[in-house]
Amino acid sequence: MDWNEDLEVEVDFMNDEHKVILSLMNNLYVIFKRDPQCVEFSETFFTLRSYTEKHFKDEERFMQEMNYSGFESHRVIHQKILEMFSKHVEYYNEEGEVEEGFFDFLTYWLHSHMNSCDSDYSKEYHQQQMQTQKNKLKVA
């Protein structure tokens, strides 16, 4: 899957992190098709997991700093995604391969979370930025 404007959240550093996640997902799929048993697949799989955890922490910090009204529900969604990812990690560790639905999980996460949930905090962030600008104009 290629980066497109549907995935854009209009917060530059979050877009940058989302692009890294998308790149890791794409690389993982290419490696899977070539040789799902190779070391490179395992390394990329666990890199995606670690980067996801880092990204969620960064995103949650950003949402807290902006006092995002939907922070708690968004944090719960992150926890659920990590729990689902953990189940795939457990399966991989036990079976030496990913479950059949793993790439469906990644696609669902990409579309439902980045495309929908993340755009919600982006909208609120930009509304806050506009209000700040209006307030500055009133003072001046």
Secondary structure, DSSP 8 states (H G I E B T S, - for coil): ----GGG--S-HHHHHHHHHHHHHHHHHHHHHHH-TTSHHHHHHHHHHHHHHHHHHHHHHHHHHHTT-TTHHHHHHHHHHHHHHHHHHHHHHHHHSS--TTHHHHHHHIIIIIIIIIHHHHHHHHHHHHHHHHHHHHHH-
